[in-house]
């Protein structure tokens, strides 16, 4: 027997509210506070009532992670959609800044979704949501690679570096045109993502950087490494 349309709408609305409340708890109190009991208390429900929607704490956390990553992906897509598709360098710069801005503004959610959770334990749908973020950058990078003919500037590649690139691209499922492109993307992504992780954890503020100056310096260095025009760094500002 299937649920009536009205009953399904009510269930869907409750599910959205459960995820929203869970994210509020995560943001205000941290990941350790995000429990089935805490969500039930905020919702005015009993813990068994929550289990009608999520059959485990892990499933609840996965739903929060997926919702977070979908929001992040949409945020980055919205930022780059304001630019001409022909401006590939500008799109890469804007996407990078959008990632950093969202991560800093949603530090707890970013860390749960992309820093803390172990990929080996993730549900397939969580892995797919993560791949959407990396794949988005991969698509933008491929356009830059072709536009600026970057293959001519790639130095010799060690077997260790190539293996690392292969593993990352297998996880992200990013189709890149060559080994050189794969290695260059991996180097750029790890530097960019690493800097965003450091700032989202608040470590750069401890050094007196409250406005992302260290991120901007890293972004400018990456732009020089890729041979992008200096004017690209002014895109969106």
SULFENKA-V425084 format. One record per pair of residues at least 24 apart in sequence whose C-alpha atoms are under 10 Angstrom apart, sorted by the first residue. I is the first residue (numbers start at 1). J is the second residue. If there is no record, write none. Layout:
BEGIN
i->I j->J
i->I j->J
END
This chain:
BEGIN
i->11 j->53
i->12 j->53
i->14 j->43
i->14 j->50
i->14 j->53
i->15 j->50
i->15 j->53
i->15 j->54
i->15 j->63
i->16 j->63
i->16 j->67
i->17 j->43
i->18 j->42
i->18 j->43
i->18 j->50
i->18 j->53
i->18 j->54
i->18 j->60
i->18 j->63
i->18 j->64
i->19 j->60
i->19 j->61
i->19 j->63
i->19 j->64
i->19 j->65
i->19 j->66
i->19 j->67
i->19 j->68
i->20 j->64
i->20 j->67
i->20 j->68
i->21 j->64
i->22 j->60
i->22 j->61
i->22 j->63
i->22 j->64
i->23 j->61
i->23 j->64
i->23 j->65
i->23 j->67
i->23 j->68
i->23 j->108
i->23 j->109
i->24 j->109
i->26 j->64
i->26 j->107
i->26 j->108
i->26 j->109
i->26 j->112
i->27 j->106
i->27 j->107
i->27 j->108
i->27 j->109
i->28 j->108
i->29 j->108
i->30 j->108
i->30 j->109
i->30 j->112
i->31 j->61
i->31 j->108
i->31 j->109
i->31 j->111
i->31 j->112
i->31 j->116
i->34 j->60
i->34 j->61
i->35 j->60
i->35 j->61
i->36 j->60
i->36 j->61
i->58 j->121
i->58 j->122
i->58 j->123
i->59 j->122
i->59 j->123
i->61 j->112
i->61 j->113
i->61 j->117
i->61 j->126
i->62 j->112
i->62 j->113
i->62 j->117
i->62 j->122
i->62 j->123
i->62 j->124
i->62 j->125
i->62 j->126
i->62 j->127
i->63 j->123
i->63 j->125
i->63 j->126
i->64 j->109
i->64 j->112
i->64 j->113
i->64 j->126
i->65 j->109
i->65 j->110
i->65 j->111
i->65 j->112
i->65 j->113
i->65 j->114
i->65 j->117
i->65 j->125
i->65 j->126
i->65 j->129
i->65 j->130
i->66 j->113
i->66 j->123
i->66 j->125
i->66 j->126
i->66 j->127
i->66 j->128
i->66 j->129
i->66 j->130
i->67 j->109
i->67 j->113
i->67 j->126
i->67 j->129
i->68 j->106
i->68 j->109
i->68 j->110
i->68 j->112
i->68 j->113
i->68 j->114
i->68 j->129
i->68 j->130
i->69 j->109
i->69 j->110
i->69 j->113
i->69 j->114
i->69 j->126
i->69 j->128
i->69 j->129
i->69 j->130
i->69 j->131
i->69 j->132
i->69 j->133
i->70 j->129
i->70 j->130
i->70 j->132
i->70 j->133
i->71 j->102
i->72 j->98
i->72 j->99
i->72 j->102
i->72 j->103
i->72 j->106
i->72 j->110
i->72 j->129
i->72 j->132
i->72 j->133
i->73 j->98
i->73 j->99
i->73 j->102
i->73 j->129
i->73 j->130
i->73 j->132
i->73 j->133
i->73 j->134
i->73 j->135
i->73 j->136
i->74 j->132
i->74 j->133
i->75 j->99
i->75 j->101
i->75 j->102
i->76 j->100
i->76 j->101
i->76 j->102
i->76 j->133
i->76 j->136
i->76 j->137
i->77 j->133
i->77 j->136
i->77 j->137
i->79 j->236
i->80 j->140
i->80 j->236
i->82 j->236
i->83 j->235
i->83 j->236
i->85 j->140
i->85 j->143
i->86 j->143
i->86 j->144
i->86 j->147
i->87 j->143
i->87 j->144
i->87 j->147
i->87 j->232
i->87 j->235
i->88 j->140
i->88 j->141
i->88 j->142
i->88 j->143
i->88 j->144
i->88 j->145
i->88 j->146
i->88 j->147
i->88 j->148
i->88 j->228
i->88 j->232
i->89 j->140
i->89 j->141
i->89 j->143
i->89 j->144
i->89 j->145
i->89 j->147
i->89 j->148
i->89 j->223
i->89 j->226
i->89 j->227
i->89 j->228
i->89 j->229
i->89 j->230
i->89 j->231
i->89 j->232
i->89 j->233
i->89 j->235
i->90 j->140
i->90 j->144
i->90 j->228
i->90 j->229
i->90 j->231
i->90 j->232
i->90 j->233
i->90 j->234
i->90 j->235
i->90 j->236
i->91 j->137
i->91 j->140
i->91 j->141
i->91 j->143
i->91 j->144
i->91 j->232
i->91 j->235
i->91 j->236
i->92 j->137
i->92 j->138
i->92 j->139
i->92 j->140
i->92 j->141
i->92 j->143
i->92 j->144
i->92 j->223
i->92 j->232
i->92 j->233
i->92 j->235
i->93 j->140
i->93 j->216
i->93 j->219
i->93 j->220
i->93 j->222
i->93 j->223
i->93 j->228
i->93 j->232
i->93 j->233
i->93 j->234
i->93 j->235
i->93 j->236
i->94 j->232
i->94 j->233
i->94 j->234
i->94 j->235
i->94 j->236
i->94 j->237
i->95 j->136
i->95 j->137
i->95 j->140
i->96 j->137
i->96 j->189
i->96 j->192
i->96 j->193
i->96 j->196
i->96 j->215
i->96 j->216
i->96 j->219
i->97 j->192
i->97 j->196
i->97 j->212
i->97 j->215
i->97 j->216
i->97 j->219
i->97 j->236
i->99 j->133
i->99 j->137
i->99 j->192
i->99 j->193
i->99 j->196
i->100 j->192
i->100 j->193
i->100 j->195
i->100 j->196
i->100 j->197
i->100 j->199
i->100 j->200
i->100 j->212
i->100 j->215
i->101 j->196
i->101 j->199
i->101 j->200
i->101 j->212
i->102 j->196
i->102 j->200
i->103 j->196
i->103 j->197
i->103 j->199
i->103 j->200
i->103 j->201
i->104 j->196
i->104 j->197
i->104 j->198
i->104 j->199
i->104 j->200
i->104 j->201
i->104 j->202
i->104 j->212
i->105 j->200
i->106 j->200
i->107 j->196
i->107 j->197
i->107 j->199
i->107 j->200
i->107 j->201
i->107 j->202
i->108 j->200
i->108 j->201
i->109 j->200
i->110 j->196
i->110 j->197
i->110 j->200
i->110 j->201
i->111 j->197
i->111 j->200
i->111 j->201
i->114 j->193
i->114 j->197
i->115 j->193
i->115 j->194
i->115 j->197
i->115 j->201
i->119 j->171
i->127 j->171
i->127 j->172
i->128 j->171
i->128 j->172
i->128 j->173
i->129 j->172
i->130 j->171
i->130 j->172
i->131 j->169
i->131 j->170
i->131 j->171
i->131 j->172
i->131 j->173
i->131 j->174
i->132 j->172
i->132 j->173
i->132 j->174
i->133 j->172
i->134 j->168
i->134 j->169
i->134 j->171
i->134 j->172
i->134 j->173
i->134 j->174
i->134 j->189
i->134 j->193
i->135 j->169
i->135 j->171
i->135 j->172
i->135 j->173
i->135 j->174
i->135 j->175
i->136 j->172
i->136 j->174
i->137 j->174
i->137 j->185
i->137 j->189
i->138 j->169
i->138 j->172
i->138 j->173
i->138 j->174
i->138 j->175
i->138 j->176
i->138 j->182
i->138 j->185
i->138 j->186
i->138 j->189
i->139 j->174
i->139 j->175
i->139 j->176
i->141 j->176
i->141 j->181
i->141 j->182
i->141 j->184
i->141 j->185
i->141 j->188
i->141 j->189
i->142 j->174
i->142 j->175
i->142 j->176
i->142 j->177
i->142 j->181
i->142 j->182
i->142 j->185
i->144 j->226
i->144 j->228
i->145 j->176
i->145 j->177
i->145 j->181
i->145 j->184
i->145 j->185
i->145 j->226
i->146 j->177
i->146 j->181
i->147 j->228
i->148 j->226
i->148 j->227
i->148 j->228
i->148 j->229
i->149 j->226
i->149 j->227
i->150 j->180
i->150 j->181
i->150 j->184
i->150 j->225
i->150 j->226
i->150 j->227
i->150 j->228
i->151 j->178
i->151 j->179
i->151 j->180
i->151 j->181
i->151 j->184
i->151 j->226
i->152 j->180
i->153 j->180
i->153 j->184
i->153 j->225
i->153 j->226
i->153 j->227
i->154 j->180
i->154 j->181
i->154 j->183
i->154 j->184
i->154 j->225
i->154 j->226
i->155 j->180
i->155 j->184
i->156 j->180
i->157 j->183
i->157 j->184
i->158 j->183
i->161 j->186
i->161 j->187
i->162 j->186
i->184 j->225
i->184 j->226
i->187 j->222
i->188 j->218
i->188 j->219
i->188 j->222
i->188 j->223
i->188 j->225
i->188 j->226
i->189 j->222
i->191 j->215
i->191 j->218
i->191 j->219
i->191 j->222
i->192 j->218
i->192 j->219
i->192 j->222
i->195 j->219
END
